[in-house]
Amino acid sequence: MIGITGFFLSFAGYTLFLIEFTPWAAAAIPLFIVSALILLLYIFSLAGLLIHGAYFLSGLGFALGLTGLFRAGKHPKDYFAKFPEPGPAIFFILAVILWLLLSGTHYSSWDEFSHWGFIAKEIFLRNALPPLESALRFKDYPPATALFQYYVVFFTGWSEGATAFAQSLILLSAATALLHGSSWKQGLKPAAIISLSYLLLILFNYKPQSLYVDHVLGFLFGASIASCLLSDTGDSWAIVRIIPTLLILPIVKAAGLLLALTAAVAIATNHLIGLSAATRRENGKRQLWPSIALCIVILLSPLLTAKSWNQRVKELGLAKTFETKIALTDIKKSFSAAASKRDTTTISIFKKALIGNQVGRSLPPVFLILILALAAFAAAGKERRGTENLQIRAVFLWILAGFVVYASGLLMLYLYSFSNYEGPRLASFGRYMGVFFIGWSLVTASFFLRLPPPAGPARFMRYAKPLIILAAAAALASALFKKDSAEKARLHKDIREKAEYALSKTPADSRIYIVWQASDGFEPQVMAYELAPRITSTRGGGWSLGKPYYPGDVWTTDVPAKDWQGILKNYDFVMLGNADKVFWERFSRLFENPEKVRDEYLFKVTIKNSGLKLRSVSPVL
């Protein structure tokens, strides 16, 4: 608890300082802090100074907080006059609640073990980005969220719950930005906005604490635009404030570059429309060139971080998991009579999915577009101010154009980057589509939040706000009472105990081959995560060995004992997570005293004159 207190104090220090010394809306400050911390940690990590950066940033937060408090002590009335917005207070209250709820949680999803939790653990153990020799498989995936998780566990020490808390805090900072313009006097409005943000996560089938980055990407995308829309129409400071968020989008996930560019174009258009109107009102006294230069900066900034990460991937000599350089001739061929059967099938299924496949728990994409378009038109219809009306329409059109490009890019990935198994099946279609729609929904909400308050009582909003809060409360209660699978929890605990023993008996540079018969890969991924940073066979070797267990069993590798013996020469230990009769019938001759060690799980690879043998170094279960 002392550790997390230090994190909160450092974060509060940044908040107090920025409220005092910047003209920014208080509600937008948590998003700026989170984005700036991620960006600075990224810069430190590229320089090989991550641990030094964490010490510097934590100390800087304390120092800036003391500076803010000193200023507040000299002019307390002026300082606290800047707290009409409930944003920062709500952020810290909910952050404490999130810590209490999530600090004891554990990972449960495949990709949390295979990558997102794995990279967070690797960075923590190394105090650096994973090097080429790391056990991490997808080293070309950007590390933004893992770096913020690193910053939190820098204070708390390693725990899966702390990383889940850090992930949810990024989302909370984005949702808090929508509270700009709210006040304590508005009663249910701030609660309704936060509740709506939570409901969007549920609607698109995301878990706030999940280490998957799709929902984080969508929230940052939407909040970056919404935050600027809720600021003054000609406010250049709002653009300066949002630059760190645009910079980190490409290093959250590769698709973040397109989202950042879409957001940058929408923000620049919104700003220039507002600035142009202000210039006309002031008879041309405002200078447009500084703002045009600022808009150019935000358009170019995402390219900078995307380029920096691509450069690191290139320097490490890594192959990209998803190839994005696609020849125009290949695209033309896929949409011509010469298209392969795979391409024709994928394109046909993709078209049908746009109309028939739900995005999470919501509607198919085409229907979501219609709803969001109608909502934008409704907001524009209520907006009587000419400049603001034009801004709504312009931003909507840019987001619509961005979606067309995003959906087209997703189709290209299914055609040329995904495997023959995943491509035609549109793997994770709903999850990928949800990224864009969750951000689009936040922007649409901001269209209504920026409308002038009605002259008379708004009957619809009188009932809508409590209904939104009640719906969110019901969804939260359901999530709290819903427990993870007891079987999965027991499995994780059992694997952790075996891995802890293996870690105590194996050198840090050991290579461990994991065997788990009749598994689809989940259990070996959990084992590999628990054994980090030791390199394991899950990076490319089969875990289920022998004849396939059923027709279509793609997980089992039919490898002869002699061939496996040759493979094991590249490993130091073998970890038997689940070795059944099929395994022992084929491979028992490779073990010393095979009849006596069938209940043991950790074996050392030894090479003697008689050949390779596996000698037990684990206790009998």
N, C-alpha and C positions, 0 to 999 in steps of 0.2 A: 504493500500500500504506500510505503514511503516513496517508492519509485514512481508510481503513477502520480503522486502528489507533485513530484518534481516536474513531470511533463506538463501537468495542468498549470503550475506556476509559471513555467517558461512560456507556454502558449498565452496565458493571461497577460504576461509582460508585453509580448508583441501587441496584443489587443489594446491594452491601455495606452501604449505609446502611439499607435496609429490613430486611435480615436482623438488623441490630443493634437497630434502634429500633422494630420492630413485632412483635406476637405472631403474625404470619402464618407459615404453612407456607412453607419456603424454595422448594419446588417450584412454588408458585403465584405467586411474585413476578415471574418474567419476563412472565407473562400480564398482571399488573397494570401493569407498566411499559409494555408495548406499548400497552395500552388507554389508559392515562393520557396517554402521549405523543400518541397520535392525537387524544384528546379535547382536550388543551390546544392542539395545532396547529390543530385545527378552530376553537377559540375565537379564537385569534390571527388565523386567516385571515378569519373573519367581521368582525373589527375592522380588517382591512386591514394587519395587522402580522405577516404570516407570517415574513418574513425575520428580523425582530427576535425573534419567538418561537423560531425555530430557534437563534439565537445564545444566547438566554436559557436554553433547555432543555439545550443542549449544555454550557454553562458550569455550569449547576446540577448536572448529572451529575458533572462533575469536582469541584465543591465538596463535594457530599454524599459522594463517594467518599473524599476526604481526611478528612472528618469521621469516617466509619466507620473508616478506617485509624487515625486518632488514638485513637479509643476502643479499637480492637483492641490497639493498642500498650500501652495502660494496663492492660488486663485480657485478655491473649491467651488464657488458658485458658477464661475465660467466653465469649469471643467464638467461638472455634473449637468449643466445645461445641454451638453451634447449627448445626453442619454435619453432622448424622447423615444427612440426606437427600442423595441424589446428584443431585437435580433441577438446581440451578444449574450444577454442574460439567458434567453431561451437556449441558445447554443450550449452554454456551459452547464445548464441544468440537465439538458438531455444528454450531454456528453457523460456526465457523472452516472446517469441512469444506464446508459449503454455500457459503461464499464462494469457496473454491478451485474448487468444481465449477461454480458458476453465474456467476462474475464475467465470464467471457468469452462468455456466451451471447447470442443475439439473438432477437428476436421472430419468430414464425412463423405465428401464428393471425390470422384475419381480424379478430376483435374487439380483439385487442391493438393492431393498427394503426388501426382505425376509432375506438376509444374508450379502452380501459384504458391502453394505452401512450401514446396521444395526450394524455390528460388529465395523466398524470404529466409528460410533456415540457412541456406548456403551463405547468403550475404551476412547474416548474423554471425555465423561461425567463422567466417573469413575476414569480417570487417572490410569487405571489398566485393566488387562485382565478380561473379563466377568466372574463373579463367578457362582457357581452352581445355585443360585437363580435368575440369570439374565433372562430377557425376551427373550434373543437370543435362537433360537431353536437348531441350529447346533453348539453347543459349542465345539464339537470335531474337527471341521475344524481348521487347522493351521492358525495363524494370521499374517504371515510375511508382506504381502502388507498393511494390516490395520495398522501395527505398523509404516510403513514409512509414511502413510497418517496421522497418529497421529503426527508424527514429524513435518510435514508441517503445520497442523492446530494448533500445539503448538505455532507457530509464528503468524499465520493469524487469529486465531479464527475459530470456526466451520463454514464451508460452504461446500455444496456438490461440488461446482466447485473446491475448493481447494483440495479435495480428488481426483477428476478426474485429476487435474494437477499432483498430486503426483504419481498417477498410470502411467500417460504418461511419467513422468520423469524417472521411472524405465526402461521403454522401450527405451527411448532416450539414457540412459547411456549404455545399451547393444548394441544399434546400433552404438554408437560412438566408441566402442571398435574395430569395423571393420575398422576404419580409421587409425589404426596403420600402419605405413609405407607410408602413404599419405603425401604430402607436398603442400604448397601453390602454388608451381610452376606447379602442375599437373592440374590446372584449374578445369575441370568439374568432375574429379574423386571423390572427397569427396562428392559433391552434388549428384552424381549418386549413391554412396553407401547408403547415407541416404534415397534417393528416393526409391531405391530398397527395403530397409527395410520397408518403408511405404507401398509399393505395395504388399509386402508379407502379411501384415495385411489385406489389402483389398481383396487379392486373397483368403485368408482363412476365410474371412467373420468376421473379428474382428474389433472392434472400438478401437482406441488407448486410448480413455478416459474411456472406459467401466471398471467398477470395477470387472468384471469377471476376474479370475486369469489365465485362460488357456493360453492366448497369452503371458502374463508375464512369465509363466513357460516355454513356448517354446523359448522365446527370451533369457532368462537367460541360458537355456540349450545350445542353439546354440552358444551364445556369449562366454560362458566359454571355449568351445572347440576352436572356431575360434580365440579367443584372444591368446591362447597358440600356435596355428598353425602359427600365424603371427609373433610370437616372434622368437628369435634365437633358432635353433634346440636343443641346449644343455642348454638353459637358465633356471636354477633352480629358479631364481627370478620370472619368469612368473608363475611358479606353486605356489609359496608362495602367489603371488598376487591374484590368482584365488581361493584360499582356502575359503575365506568368501562366495563367490558365490556358491560353492558346498555345504557349510554348510547351506545356507538358502533355497536351492531348496526343501528339504523335509518339510520345514515349510511354503512354499508357498501353497503347496497342497500335499496330501499324495502320489500321483503319482510322485512327485518330487524326492522321494528316488530312484526310478528306473532310472529316467533320470540322477540324480546326479552320480549314480554308473556307468551308461553307459559313461557319460562324463569323470569320473575319470579314468576308464579303458582306454578310447581313449587317454586322455591326458598323462597318465603314459606310454602307449605304444609309443606314439609320442616322448616323452621326452627320453625314454631309447634307441630308435632307433637312435636319433640324438646324444645322449651322447656316445653311442657305436662307432659311426662313428668318433666322435671327439677324442675318446680315441685311436682308431687305427691310426689316423693321427698324434697323438702326441706320438706314440710308447708306449702306455700304461701308460703314466704319470698321467692321470686323475684317481681319485678314484671313483669307481662306487658305493660303499656302501652308502655314504651320499645321493646320488640321489635315490637309491633303498629305503632307509628309508623314504625319502620325498614322494615317490610314494605310499608307504604303508600308510603314513599319509593321503594323499588325498583319498585313497580308503576307509579308515575307518571313515573319518570326517563326511560324510553325515549320517552314522549310529548313530553318537553321537547326532545330533540334532533330528533325527527321534525318537530315544530312549527317549530323554528328553521330547518331546511333548507327546509321548505315556504314559510316566510316569505321566505327569500332568493329562491327560484324566483319567488314572486309579485312581489317588488320588482323583479326583472329583467324582468318581463313575459313570462316563458317559458311556452310551452304544454307540458304534461306529455306525455312520450312515450307513457306508458301511463295512460289515464284510469281512475281507481279509483272515481270517484263514479258509481254505477250506480243508476238508478231501480228501485224495487221493482216497479213495473208492468212494466218491461222484463223483469225476471227471471221474473215470473209468466207473462208471455206466452211466453217461451222454453221453459217447461216445460208449456205448454198445447197444445191442439189448434190454436191460432192461430200456433204457432211457425213461423218461416221455415224453408226447406229447409236453409239454412246452419246455423241453430241446432240443428235436429234431427240433422243429420249430425255436427256437432261433439260434441254430447252423447253420441250413440251411439258414436262413435270413442273418446271419453274413457272411457266405461264399459269398453269392450273393452281399452283400454290399461292400465287398472288391473289387469287379469287377465293380459293377454298381452304387454305391452311391457316389456322388460328395463330396469332402472335401471342404466345403465352396463354393466358386465360381470356384474352380479348378476342377481337374479330380479325378476319383476314386483312392483309394490307390494303387492298382496294377500298374496303369499307372504312378502315381507319382514316385513310386519306380523305374520303368524302366527309367524314365527321369533323376532322380537323379543319377542312376547308370551310365547311358551314360555320364552324365556330369562329374562324377568322373573319368571315364575311359578317357574322353577327356583331363581332366586336367593332369592325369597321363601320357598320351601320349605326352603332351607338355612339361612336366617336365623332362629335360635331366639329372638332378642331381640325382644320384642313391639313396642317402639317403632320399631326399625329395620325390622322387617317391614312395619309400617303405612306407613312412609315410602316403601319401595320400591313398594308398591301404589298409594299416592297419587300419587307422581311419574309412574309409568307411565300412570295414568288421565289425568292432565293432559296428558302428551305425546300420548297417543292422541287426546284431544279437540283438541289443537293441530293435529295432522295432519289431522283432518277439516276444520277451518276452513281450513287451508293448502291442501288439495286443492280445496276448494270455491272458494277465492279464485283458484286457478290456472285452474279451469274458467271462472270469470267473465272472466278476462283473455282466454282463448281466444275466448269468445263476443263480448265487447264492445270489447276493446282491440287485439287482433291483427288483422292485415289479413285479407281474404277468402282470401288465399293461405296465410298462416301458421296462421290459426285452426283450420280443419278438419284441417290436417295435424299439429296439436299440436306446433308448432315447439319444439325443445329440451326435450321432455317429460322425457326421462331426466335431463338436466342439472338441471332445476328440482326434480324429485323427489329427486334425489341430495342436494340441500341439506339437506332435512329428515332423510333417512335416515342421513346420515353423522353428524349431531348426535345422533340417537336411538341410534345404535350406540355412540357414546362414552358416553352416559349408561348404557346397558345394561352396558357393560364396567365402569363404576364400581359398579354393583350388586354385582358379584362381587368387585371390589377392596376393598370395605369389609367383606366378610365376615370374621369372626374366623378366624385360621389354624387348620387342622385339627389335632386332637390327634395324629394319626398321620401317616405319610407319604401324601401325595396322589399316587397313581400317575398319574392323568390329567394333572395339572399338570406332573409330572416329565417327561412326554413332550411335552406341549402347548407349553411355553415354547420348547424348542429347535426344534420344528417351525415355530412362528411366526417365529422369528428366521431360520431357513433359508429360509422362503418369502419373507420380506421381502428377504433378501440376494439371492435369485435374481431377484426382481422388479427390484431396484435394479441388479444387474449387467446385466440385459436392457435397462434404460433407458439405462445408461451407454454400452453398445455400440451402441445404436440411434441412428444419426445422422439429423439432419434431411435432408430432400430436398436433394440437391446442386443440383438445378435451381432450387429455391426460394431457396437461399442465394445462388446466382449472380444470380438476379433481384433480390434485395434489394440486393446489392452494386452492381449496375449502376444501379439506381434511386437509391441513395444518392449515387453519384458524379455523376449528372446533377443531382440535387437540390442538391448542394453547389455546383455551378457556378451553378445558378439562384439560389441564395441570395446568391452573391457579385455577381450582376449585377442583382438586383432590390431596390428599397427595401423596408423592413420592413413598410410598410403596403400592399404590392402585392396585387392580386387576380389569381389565376392560374387560367386554364381548362385543365383536364387532358383530353387525348384519349387514349383507349386502345381501339382497335378490337377488336371480337369478344371483349371481356373480360366476365367475370361480376362485376367490380367489385373483385376482390382487388388487382390491380396499381394501379389508381387510388387505393385506400385507402392502400397503402404509400407511393405518391408524395405524397399529401396529408400523411401523417404526417411524412415526411422534409422537406417544405416548411414545416412549422409553424415560427413562428406565422402565416405568410402564409395568407390566406383563399383557398380553392380552390373549384372548381365542384362538388366531391363532396358539398357540403352540400345539393345539390338539383338540380344540372344533370346532363344525360346525358353519359357519357364515350365511349360508342360511338355513332357518328353515321352516319346513312344508312339504307338498307333493312335490315330484319332479316336475319340470316345464316341462319336456319333457322326453321321453324314453331315458335311458342312462345318465340321469343327476346324475353324481357322486358327485356333489358339495353340493347338498341339503340334509340335515339331517331331516328325518321324525320323529321328536320328539314331543310327546304330551306335552301339556301345563304343566301338573302336573310334568312330568319328567324334563322339562326345569326349572321349579320353583325349583326343588331340586338341579339342577346344579348351579343355580344362588346363592345358599347359600355360594358357594366358591368364589364369586366375590363381589366387593364393588360398582361397577358402570356398567351400560349398555350404550353402544354407538350405536345409530341407524344411520348407514350410509345410508341405503336405506331400509325403511320399507314400503312394499306395502300392497295391500288389502289382499293378502294371509296371510301375517304375522298378521295383525290386527284382522282378523276373528278368528284366533286360540289363540292369546296371549293377546288380549286387556284387558281381565279380570285381568291380573297381574299388570296393570297400575292404578295409582290414576287418576281419571278424564280422562279416555281414549279418550273421544270425544274432549277434549280441548287440548290434548298434541300431536296430531298426526303430527304436524309440528315441534316438538322439537326433540332434538337428544341426550342429555345427561341426564341420569336418575340414581338416587342413589338407591341402593338396601337397602330397610328397612324391618325389620322383626318385626311385631307387633303381638298382640294376635290373630288377624284375619288371620295371615299368612304373607307371603312375598309379598311386594308391591314395585313397581317402581315409585319413586317420581321425577318429573322433576326438574333439576337444571340448565337448559339451557334456553337461550332467545328464543322467538318465531322467526322463520326464516322469 
